[in-house]
């Protein structure tokens, strides 16, 4: 199976996995909220983020080791693969131990992280936390084995195992909730499924790669371990900054506002994140194609493909932003939970949605940066972003509540939107980034205009929020937004290229804009 076929298989299984996980998690979350309520939902969310921060201990070593495996896998150098995997195993067992110790050491401070936890005692909160910690620590006992699977471009194996595990966990936890209405048993059910999964993965991958059980394994050379160490150091800044910016918002909210508000926010973040995951699968799938373009094509060709890629991202993420702005709160408060107390103020929603759109721009920049191998130029930017996010969020949450947290998130994110274009345009295209920001204003202008036009329509159509009025509004937003983008940009070079690429694969499109066929398209030409 060639690289393109493997990539296609990974994308298909990735999309299917995201859909299945989205559905089972949605059902699980709904049952959880109705059975256990808001406070425990907040505890569940905050503990998840606390353990994500603790996982900072990994500090990018997994990424560095995965990269180091590519060459021996391509050469089928079994002895070298065994050496890396043995090194990887020792590293991750050490990480598991460190996380366990750090996790235990912060447990006395949980009462400061969880503000107003209702009737829950400190003893109960600590017990729940240790179950979360257990699930996190045991994951490191098999994580290293997936690196070999992924190095062989068999990501779908990990995807399928994850999907089945999520589905089994959700089924077990829903059953336990309905039968016992008990959070402790809910967590124990997850631990049991996770433990069984680890046993299965160990047996399955040992059979798939029997040489991993060999006792005769040579140590890596000093030079090889140094390469891993160097790459890990280069990734530390990005890892620390990303965790400080992306995994601390709900912890700040829980510490300075209350646990219940963290639960409300978590529903919004959950929906935005999963929708974003679907879109990101599309954009992440062309990173390797961009890498080939960077290696073989002229800078002008690279620049054209970057603009096309960026145009498509702005179109899709803009569509998502307009939809989220008008539909998130009606869906959560009117269709799903049917309780307005689960909704956030419109200004907070606006900040969340704006960050979602700008994150789309950062995805384009980051993916092209990865394809071009630009790791050093902005290595300190994530650290600055993380520091800004924490400083602004903590300062403002005290004054204006939860909205202040997302002011910090938005401000820290904008830094990358402003700084990275200059780096990429200078290094990759030998150009100034002025055109990038002019295009940004055009895209944002269209998105804001469409969003404003839809606002009075929404007030009329969804005067009363029902499933029917919600569905009608989805159709109206879809039609108006995409017609507006087509009307404004259908004569641009980016649209012509994109449409031509799509028409080559979908012949019926050729009759819609027949004049757009003069320009060949596609990242895999």
DOZA-472904 format. One record per residue (C-alpha): residue number from 1; residue in one letter; x, y, z. Coordinates in Angstrom, 1 decimal, always signed. Layout:
! residues N
   k r      x      y      z
 NUM a      X      Y      Z
...
END
This chain:
! residues 525
   k r      x      y      z
   1 x   +0.0   +0.0   +0.0
   2 x   +1.5   +3.4   -1.1
   3 x   +1.7   +6.6   +0.9
   4 x   -1.4   +8.1   -0.7
   5 x   -3.5   +5.0   +0.0
   6 x   -2.3   +4.8   +3.6
   7 x   -3.0   +8.5   +4.1
   8 x   -6.5   +8.1   +2.5
   9 x   -7.2   +5.1   +4.8
  10 x   -6.1   +7.1   +7.8
  11 x   -8.3  +10.0   +6.9
  12 x  -11.4   +7.8   +6.3
  13 x  -10.9   +6.0   +9.6
  14 x  -10.1   +9.3  +11.3
  15 x  -13.4  +10.9  +10.1
  16 x  -15.4   +7.8  +11.0
  17 x  -13.7   +7.7  +14.4
  18 x  -14.5  +11.4  +15.1
  19 x  -18.1  +10.9  +14.2
  20 x  -18.5   +7.8  +16.4
  21 x  -16.7   +9.4  +19.3
  22 x  -18.8  +12.6  +18.9
  23 x  -22.1  +10.7  +19.0
  24 x  -21.2   +8.4  +22.0
  25 x  -19.7  +11.2  +24.0
  26 x  -22.7  +13.4  +23.3
  27 x  -25.1  +10.7  +24.6
  28 x  -22.8  +10.0  +27.5
  29 x  -22.5  +13.7  +28.4
  30 x  -26.3  +14.1  +28.2
  31 x  -27.0  +11.2  +30.5
  32 x  -24.3  +12.4  +32.9
  33 x  -25.8  +16.0  +33.1
  34 x  -29.3  +14.8  +33.6
  35 x  -28.4  +12.1  +36.2
  36 x  -25.5  +13.7  +38.2
  37 x  -26.0  +17.4  +37.6
  38 x  -23.8  +20.5  +37.0
  39 x  -21.4  +20.3  +39.9
  40 x  -20.1  +16.8  +39.2
  41 x  -20.0  +17.7  +35.5
  42 x  -17.7  +20.6  +36.4
  43 x  -15.5  +18.3  +38.6
  44 x  -15.2  +15.9  +35.7
  45 x  -14.2  +18.7  +33.3
  46 x  -11.7  +20.3  +35.7
  47 x  -10.0  +17.1  +36.6
  48 x   -9.5  +16.2  +33.0
  49 x   -7.7  +19.5  +32.4
  50 x   -5.6  +19.1  +35.6
  51 x   -4.3  +15.8  +34.3
  52 x   -3.7  +17.4  +30.9
  53 x   -1.4  +19.9  +32.6
  54 x   +0.3  +17.1  +34.5
  55 x   +0.9  +15.3  +31.2
  56 x   +3.2  +18.3  +30.4
  57 x   +5.8  +16.0  +31.9
  58 x   +6.0  +14.3  +28.5
  59 x   +7.5  +17.5  +27.1
  60 x   +7.5  +16.4  +23.5
  61 x   +9.6  +13.3  +23.8
  62 x   +6.9  +11.3  +22.1
  63 x   +7.1  +13.5  +19.0
  64 x  +10.8  +13.4  +18.9
  65 x  +11.0   +9.6  +19.2
  66 x   +8.3   +9.1  +16.6
  67 x  +10.4  +11.2  +14.2
  68 x  +13.5   +9.1  +15.0
  69 x  +11.6   +5.9  +14.1
  70 x  +10.8   +7.0  +10.5
  71 x  +14.2   +6.1   +9.0
  72 x  +14.7   +2.6  +10.6
  73 x  +11.1   +1.7   +9.8
  74 x  +11.6   +2.8   +6.2
  75 x  +14.8   +0.7   +6.0
  76 x  +13.2   -2.2   +7.9
  77 x  +16.1   -2.1  +10.4
  78 x  +14.6   -4.3  +13.0
  79 x  +17.6   -4.1  +15.4
  80 x  +17.5   -0.3  +15.4
  81 x  +13.7   -0.3  +15.8
  82 x  +14.1   -2.6  +18.9
  83 x  +16.7   -0.2  +20.3
  84 x  +14.5   +2.9  +19.9
  85 x  +11.4   +1.1  +21.3
  86 x  +13.3   -0.1  +24.4
  87 x  +14.5   +3.5  +24.9
  88 x  +11.0   +4.7  +24.4
  89 x   +9.6   +2.2  +26.9
  90 x  +12.0   +3.3  +29.6
  91 x  +11.4   +6.9  +29.0
  92 x   +7.6   +6.5  +29.2
  93 x   +7.7   +4.4  +32.3
  94 x   +9.8   +7.1  +33.9
  95 x   +7.2   +9.7  +32.8
  96 x   +4.4   +7.6  +34.3
  97 x   +6.2   +7.5  +37.6
  98 x   +6.8  +11.3  +37.6
  99 x   +3.2  +12.0  +36.7
 100 x   +2.0   +9.7  +39.5
 101 x   +4.3  +11.5  +42.1
 102 x   +3.3  +15.0  +40.9
 103 x   -0.4  +14.0  +40.9
 104 x   -0.2  +12.8  +44.4
 105 x   +1.7  +15.9  +45.5
 106 x   -0.9  +18.3  +44.3
 107 x   -3.9  +16.4  +45.8
 108 x   -3.9  +18.4  +49.0
 109 x   -4.5  +21.6  +46.9
 110 x   -7.7  +20.3  +45.2
 111 x   -9.9  +22.3  +47.6
 112 x   -8.4  +25.5  +46.2
 113 x   -8.9  +24.4  +42.6
 114 x  -12.6  +23.5  +43.0
 115 x  -14.5  +26.5  +44.3
 116 x  -18.0  +25.8  +45.8
 117 x  -18.2  +22.1  +45.0
 118 x  -21.6  +21.8  +46.6
 119 x  -22.1  +18.9  +49.0
 120 x  -19.0  +17.1  +47.9
 121 x  -16.5  +16.5  +50.7
 122 x  -12.7  +16.8  +50.4
 123 x  -12.4  +13.1  +50.8
 124 x  -14.8  +12.4  +48.0
 125 x  -13.1  +14.9  +45.7
 126 x   -9.7  +13.3  +46.5
 127 x  -10.9   +9.8  +45.8
 128 x  -12.4  +10.9  +42.4
 129 x   -9.1  +12.6  +41.6
 130 x   -7.0   +9.5  +42.3
 131 x   -9.2   +7.5  +39.8
 132 x   -8.5  +10.2  +37.1
 133 x   -4.8  +10.0  +38.0
 134 x   -4.8   +6.2  +37.7
 135 x   -6.4   +6.3  +34.2
 136 x   -3.8   +8.8  +33.1
 137 x   -0.8   +7.0  +34.5
 138 x   -1.7   +3.5  +33.1
 139 x   -2.0   +5.0  +29.6
 140 x   +1.8   +5.5  +29.5
 141 x   +2.4   +1.8  +29.9
 142 x   +1.3   +1.1  +26.3
 143 x   +1.5   +4.5  +24.6
 144 x   +5.1   +3.9  +23.4
 145 x   +3.9   +0.9  +21.3
 146 x   +1.7   +3.1  +19.2
 147 x   +4.8   +5.0  +17.9
 148 x   +5.8   +2.0  +15.8
 149 x   +2.3   +1.7  +14.3
 150 x   +2.2   +5.4  +13.5
 151 x   +5.7   +5.4  +12.0
 152 x   +4.5   +2.7   +9.6
 153 x   +1.6   +5.0   +8.6
 154 x   -0.9   +2.6  +10.2
 155 x   -2.5   +5.3  +12.3
 156 x   -5.8   +3.7  +11.7
 157 x   -4.9   +0.9  +14.1
 158 x   -4.6   +3.3  +17.0
 159 x   -7.7   +5.2  +15.7
 160 x   -9.8   +2.0  +15.6
 161 x   -8.7   +0.9  +19.1
 162 x   -9.4   +4.3  +20.5
 163 x  -12.9   +4.4  +18.9
 164 x  -13.8   +1.0  +20.2
 165 x  -12.5   +1.9  +23.7
 166 x  -14.5   +5.2  +23.7
 167 x  -17.6   +3.4  +22.7
 168 x  -17.2   +0.6  +25.2
 169 x  -16.4   +3.1  +28.0
 170 x  -19.4   +5.2  +27.1
 171 x  -21.7   +2.1  +27.1
 172 x  -20.4   +0.9  +30.4
 173 x  -20.6   +4.3  +32.1
 174 x  -24.1   +5.1  +30.8
 175 x  -25.3   +1.7  +32.1
 176 x  -23.7   +2.4  +35.5
 177 x  -25.2   +5.8  +35.7
 178 x  -28.7   +4.6  +34.9
 179 x  -28.5   +1.7  +37.4
 180 x  -26.6   +3.4  +40.2
 181 x  -26.7   +7.2  +39.7
 182 x  -23.2   +7.1  +41.4
 183 x  -20.2   +9.1  +40.2
 184 x  -17.7   +6.7  +41.9
 185 x  -19.0   +3.7  +40.1
 186 x  -19.1   +5.8  +36.9
 187 x  -15.3   +6.4  +37.3
 188 x  -14.6   +2.8  +38.3
 189 x  -16.3   +1.6  +35.1
 190 x  -14.0   +3.8  +33.1
 191 x  -11.0   +2.5  +34.9
 192 x  -12.0   -1.1  +34.3
 193 x  -12.5   -0.6  +30.5
 194 x   -9.2   +1.4  +30.3
 195 x   -7.3   -1.4  +32.1
 196 x   -8.8   -4.1  +29.8
 197 x   -7.9   -2.0  +26.8
 198 x   -4.3   -1.7  +27.9
 199 x   -4.0   -5.5  +28.3
 200 x   -5.5   -6.0  +24.8
 201 x   -3.2   -3.5  +23.2
 202 x   -0.2   -5.0  +24.8
 203 x   -1.1   -8.5  +23.6
 204 x   -2.2   -7.4  +20.1
 205 x   +0.9   -5.3  +19.4
 206 x   +3.2   -7.9  +20.8
 207 x   +1.7  -10.4  +18.3
 208 x   +1.9   -7.8  +15.5
 209 x   +5.6   -7.0  +16.3
 210 x   +6.9  -10.2  +18.1
 211 x  +10.5   -8.9  +18.0
 212 x   +9.5   -6.3  +20.6
 213 x   +9.6   -9.2  +23.1
 214 x  +13.3  -10.0  +22.3
 215 x  +15.6   -9.7  +25.3
 216 x  +18.7   -9.1  +23.2
 217 x  +18.4   -5.4  +22.4
 218 x  +21.3   -3.1  +21.8
 219 x  +21.4   +0.4  +23.4
 220 x  +21.2   +3.5  +21.2
 221 x  +24.4   +5.2  +20.5
 222 x  +25.3   +8.4  +22.3
 223 x  +24.7  +10.3  +19.1
 224 x  +21.3   +8.8  +18.6
 225 x  +20.1   +9.6  +22.1
 226 x  +21.5  +13.1  +21.7
 227 x  +19.4  +13.6  +18.6
 228 x  +16.3  +12.7  +20.5
 229 x  +17.3  +15.0  +23.4
 230 x  +17.9  +17.9  +21.0
 231 x  +14.6  +17.5  +19.3
 232 x  +12.8  +17.2  +22.6
 233 x  +14.4  +20.4  +23.8
 234 x  +13.2  +22.2  +20.7
 235 x   +9.6  +21.0  +21.4
 236 x   +9.6  +21.9  +25.1
 237 x   +8.8  +25.6  +24.5
 238 x   +5.8  +24.7  +22.3
 239 x   +4.5  +22.1  +24.7
 240 x   +4.7  +24.3  +27.8
 241 x   +3.2  +27.3  +26.0
 242 x   +0.4  +25.2  +24.5
 243 x   -0.6  +23.7  +27.8
 244 x   -0.5  +27.1  +29.6
 245 x   -2.7  +28.6  +26.9
 246 x   -5.1  +25.7  +26.0
 247 x   -5.5  +23.6  +29.2
 248 x   -5.8  +26.2  +32.0
 249 x   -9.0  +28.1  +31.2
 250 x  -11.4  +25.8  +33.1
 251 x   -9.0  +25.4  +36.0
 252 x   -8.9  +29.3  +36.3
 253 x  -12.7  +29.4  +36.1
 254 x  -13.2  +26.7  +38.7
 255 x  -10.6  +28.3  +41.1
 256 x  -11.9  +31.9  +40.8
 257 x  -15.6  +31.6  +39.8
 258 x  -17.0  +28.2  +40.7
 259 x  -17.2  +24.5  +39.6
 260 x  -20.7  +24.9  +38.1
 261 x  -19.5  +27.6  +35.7
 262 x  -16.7  +25.4  +34.5
 263 x  -19.4  +22.8  +33.6
 264 x  -21.3  +25.4  +31.6
 265 x  -18.2  +26.4  +29.7
 266 x  -17.2  +22.8  +29.1
 267 x  -20.3  +22.2  +27.0
 268 x  -19.4  +25.0  +24.6
 269 x  -15.8  +24.0  +24.4
 270 x  -16.8  +20.4  +23.8
 271 x  -19.0  +21.2  +20.8
 272 x  -16.5  +23.7  +19.3
 273 x  -13.6  +21.3  +19.8
 274 x  -15.3  +18.3  +18.1
 275 x  -16.5  +20.3  +15.1
 276 x  -13.0  +21.7  +14.8
 277 x  -11.6  +18.2  +14.9
 278 x  -13.5  +17.2  +11.8
 279 x  -12.2  +20.3   +9.9
 280 x   -8.7  +19.7  +11.1
 281 x   -8.6  +16.2   +9.7
 282 x   -9.0  +17.7   +6.3
 283 x   -6.3  +20.3   +6.8
 284 x   -3.8  +18.1   +8.6
 285 x   -4.0  +15.5   +5.9
 286 x   -2.1  +17.7   +3.4
 287 x   +0.9  +18.4   +5.6
 288 x   +3.0  +15.7   +3.9
 289 x   +1.8  +17.0   +0.5
 290 x   +3.0  +20.5   +1.5
 291 x   +6.3  +19.0   +2.5
 292 x   +6.7  +17.5   -1.0
 293 x   +5.8  +20.9   -2.5
 294 x   +8.3  +22.7   -0.3
 295 x  +11.0  +20.2   -1.4
 296 x  +10.3  +20.2   -5.1
 297 x   +8.5  +23.3   -6.2
 298 x   +9.4  +27.0   -6.7
 299 x   +8.6  +29.6   -4.1
 300 x   +5.9  +31.1   -6.3
 301 x   +4.2  +27.7   -6.6
 302 x   +4.5  +27.3   -2.8
 303 x   +3.0  +30.7   -2.3
 304 x   +0.0  +30.0   -4.6
 305 x   -0.8  +26.7   -2.8
 306 x   -0.5  +28.4   +0.6
 307 x   -3.0  +31.1   -0.5
 308 x   -5.4  +28.4   -1.7
 309 x   -5.0  +26.4   +1.5
 310 x   -5.5  +29.5   +3.5
 311 x   -8.6  +30.7   +1.5
 312 x  -10.3  +27.3   +2.0
 313 x   -9.5  +27.4   +5.7
 314 x  -11.0  +30.9   +6.1
 315 x  -14.1  +29.8   +4.2
 316 x  -14.7  +26.7   +6.4
 317 x  -13.7  +28.2   +9.8
 318 x  -15.7  +31.4   +9.0
 319 x  -18.7  +29.2   +8.3
 320 x  -18.2  +27.5  +11.6
 321 x  -17.8  +30.8  +13.4
 322 x  -21.0  +32.3  +12.0
 323 x  -22.9  +29.1  +12.8
 324 x  -21.6  +28.9  +16.3
 325 x  -22.3  +32.5  +17.0
 326 x  -26.0  +32.2  +16.1
 327 x  -26.7  +28.6  +17.0
 328 x  -24.5  +27.5  +20.0
 329 x  -26.6  +29.0  +22.8
 330 x  -30.0  +28.1  +21.2
 331 x  -28.8  +24.5  +20.8
 332 x  -27.5  +24.1  +24.3
 333 x  -30.2  +26.0  +26.2
 334 x  -33.2  +25.4  +23.9
 335 x  -32.7  +22.1  +22.0
 336 x  -30.3  +20.0  +24.0
 337 x  -30.6  +20.7  +27.7
 338 x  -33.7  +23.0  +27.5
 339 x  -32.5  +25.2  +30.3
 340 x  -31.2  +28.7  +29.8
 341 x  -29.0  +28.5  +32.9
 342 x  -26.7  +26.3  +30.9
 343 x  -25.9  +29.2  +28.4
 344 x  -23.2  +31.8  +28.5
 345 x  -23.5  +35.6  +28.0
 346 x  -23.3  +36.6  +24.4
 347 x  -20.0  +38.4  +24.9
 348 x  -18.3  +35.3  +26.2
 349 x  -19.7  +33.3  +23.2
 350 x  -18.4  +36.0  +20.9
 351 x  -14.9  +35.6  +22.3
 352 x  -15.0  +31.8  +22.0
 353 x  -16.2  +31.9  +18.4
 354 x  -13.7  +34.6  +17.5
 355 x  -10.9  +32.4  +18.9
 356 x  -12.3  +29.5  +16.9
 357 x  -12.0  +31.4  +13.7
 358 x   -8.6  +32.8  +14.4
 359 x   -7.5  +29.3  +15.4
 360 x   -8.3  +28.2  +11.8
 361 x   -5.7  +30.8  +10.6
 362 x   -3.2  +29.5  +13.1
 363 x   -3.8  +25.9  +11.9
 364 x   -2.9  +27.0   +8.3
 365 x   +0.3  +28.8   +9.5
 366 x   +1.3  +26.0  +11.9
 367 x   +0.8  +23.2   +9.3
 368 x   +2.8  +25.1   +6.6
 369 x   +5.5  +25.8   +9.2
 370 x   +5.7  +22.1  +10.1
 371 x   +5.9  +21.2   +6.4
 372 x   +8.7  +23.7   +5.9
 373 x  +10.7  +22.6   +9.0
 374 x  +10.5  +26.0  +10.7
 375 x  +10.8  +25.0  +14.3
 376 x  +13.4  +27.4  +15.7
 377 x  +12.2  +30.8  +14.5
 378 x   +9.2  +31.0  +16.9
 379 x  +10.2  +28.6  +19.6
 380 x   +9.6  +31.1  +22.3
 381 x   +6.2  +32.4  +21.0
 382 x   +4.2  +29.7  +22.8
 383 x   +5.8  +30.5  +26.1
 384 x   +4.9  +34.2  +25.6
 385 x   +1.3  +33.2  +24.7
 386 x   +1.0  +30.9  +27.7
 387 x   +2.3  +33.7  +30.1
 388 x   +0.0  +36.3  +28.5
 389 x   -3.0  +34.0  +28.7
 390 x   -2.5  +33.2  +32.4
 391 x   -1.7  +36.8  +33.4
 392 x   -4.7  +38.4  +31.5
 393 x   -7.1  +35.6  +32.5
 394 x   -6.3  +35.7  +36.2
 395 x   -6.3  +39.5  +36.3
 396 x   -9.6  +39.9  +34.5
 397 x  -11.5  +36.9  +35.9
 398 x  -11.4  +38.6  +39.3
 399 x  -12.9  +41.8  +37.8
 400 x  -15.4  +40.6  +35.1
 401 x  -15.7  +36.8  +35.7
 402 x  -15.6  +34.1  +33.1
 403 x  -15.6  +36.5  +30.2
 404 x  -12.2  +37.8  +31.4
 405 x  -10.7  +34.3  +31.0
 406 x  -11.6  +34.2  +27.3
 407 x  -10.2  +37.7  +26.8
 408 x   -6.9  +36.2  +27.9
 409 x   -7.4  +33.3  +25.5
 410 x   -8.2  +35.5  +22.6
 411 x   -5.3  +38.0  +23.2
 412 x   -2.7  +35.2  +23.6
 413 x   -4.0  +33.6  +20.4
 414 x   -3.9  +36.8  +18.4
 415 x   -0.1  +37.0  +19.0
 416 x   +0.5  +34.0  +16.8
 417 x   -1.9  +35.3  +14.1
 418 x   +0.2  +38.5  +14.0
 419 x   +3.7  +37.1  +14.3
 420 x   +3.8  +33.8  +12.4
 421 x   +2.7  +35.3   +9.0
 422 x   +5.8  +37.5   +9.0
 423 x   +8.1  +34.5   +9.7
 424 x   +6.6  +32.3   +7.0
 425 x   +6.3  +35.0   +4.3
 426 x   +9.9  +36.1   +4.9
 427 x  +11.5  +32.6   +5.1
 428 x   +9.4  +30.6   +2.7
 429 x   +8.3  +33.1   +0.1
 430 x  +10.8  +36.0   +0.3
 431 x   +7.9  +38.4   +0.7
 432 x   +6.4  +40.8   +3.2
 433 x   +3.3  +39.7   +5.0
 434 x   +1.2  +42.8   +4.0
 435 x   -0.8  +40.8   +1.4
 436 x   -1.7  +38.2   +4.2
 437 x   -3.2  +40.9   +6.4
 438 x   -5.0  +42.6   +3.6
 439 x   -6.6  +39.3   +2.6
 440 x   -7.4  +38.7   +6.3
 441 x   -9.4  +42.0   +6.4
 442 x  -11.4  +40.9   +3.3
 443 x  -12.3  +37.5   +4.8
 444 x  -13.2  +39.0   +8.1
 445 x  -15.3  +41.7   +6.5
 446 x  -17.4  +39.2   +4.6
 447 x  -17.8  +37.0   +7.7
 448 x  -18.9  +39.9   +9.9
 449 x  -21.3  +41.2   +7.2
 450 x  -23.0  +37.9   +6.8
 451 x  -23.2  +37.4  +10.6
 452 x  -24.8  +40.9  +11.0
 453 x  -27.3  +40.2   +8.2
 454 x  -28.4  +36.9   +9.8
 455 x  -28.9  +38.4  +13.2
 456 x  -32.4  +39.9  +12.6
 457 x  -33.4  +36.8  +10.6
 458 x  -32.5  +34.7  +13.6
 459 x  -34.6  +36.8  +15.9
 460 x  -37.6  +36.3  +13.6
 461 x  -37.1  +32.6  +12.8
 462 x  -36.1  +31.5  +16.3
 463 x  -38.4  +33.7  +18.4
 464 x  -39.2  +30.3  +20.0
 465 x  -36.4  +27.7  +19.9
 466 x  -37.6  +24.3  +18.7
 467 x  -36.0  +21.5  +16.7
 468 x  -37.8  +22.8  +13.6
 469 x  -36.8  +26.5  +13.9
 470 x  -33.3  +25.4  +14.7
 471 x  -33.1  +23.2  +11.6
 472 x  -34.5  +26.1   +9.5
 473 x  -31.9  +28.4  +10.9
 474 x  -29.1  +25.9  +10.0
 475 x  -30.3  +25.9   +6.4
 476 x  -30.6  +29.7   +6.2
 477 x  -27.0  +30.2   +7.6
 478 x  -25.6  +27.6   +5.3
 479 x  -27.2  +29.1   +2.1
 480 x  -26.5  +32.8   +2.9
 481 x  -23.0  +32.3   +4.1
 482 x  -21.8  +30.2   +1.2
 483 x  -23.6  +32.4   -1.4
 484 x  -21.9  +35.4   +0.1
 485 x  -18.5  +33.9   -0.1
 486 x  -19.1  +32.7   -3.7
 487 x  -20.3  +36.1   -4.7
 488 x  -17.3  +38.0   -3.3
 489 x  -14.5  +35.6   -4.1
 490 x  -15.5  +33.4   -7.1
 491 x  -13.2  +35.4   -9.4
 492 x  -10.1  +35.2   -7.3
 493 x   -7.1  +33.1   -8.2
 494 x   -7.6  +31.1   -5.0
 495 x  -11.2  +30.1   -5.8
 496 x  -10.3  +29.3   -9.4
 497 x   -7.6  +26.9   -8.3
 498 x   -9.7  +25.3   -5.6
 499 x  -12.7  +24.9   -7.8
 500 x  -10.5  +23.4  -10.6
 501 x   -9.0  +20.9   -8.1
 502 x  -12.5  +19.9   -6.9
 503 x  -13.9  +19.6  -10.5
 504 x  -11.2  +17.2  -11.5
 505 x  -12.5  +14.8   -8.9
 506 x  -16.2  +15.6   -9.1
 507 x  -17.1  +16.0  -12.9
 508 x  -20.6  +17.5  -12.2
 509 x  -18.9  +20.6  -10.8
 510 x  -17.5  +21.5  -14.2
 511 x  -20.8  +22.7  -15.4
 512 x  -21.3  +25.2  -12.6
 513 x  -18.3  +27.4  -13.2
 514 x  -17.0  +26.2  -16.6
 515 x  -14.7  +29.1  -16.9
 516 x  -12.7  +28.0  -14.0
 517 x  -11.1  +24.9  -15.6
 518 x   -8.1  +26.5  -17.1
 519 x   -6.1  +26.2  -13.9
 520 x   -5.0  +22.8  -12.8
 521 x   -5.3  +22.1   -9.1
 522 x   -4.3  +19.7   -6.3
 523 x   -1.5  +19.3   -3.9
 524 x   -0.5  +15.9   -5.3
 525 x   +0.3  +16.9   -8.9
END
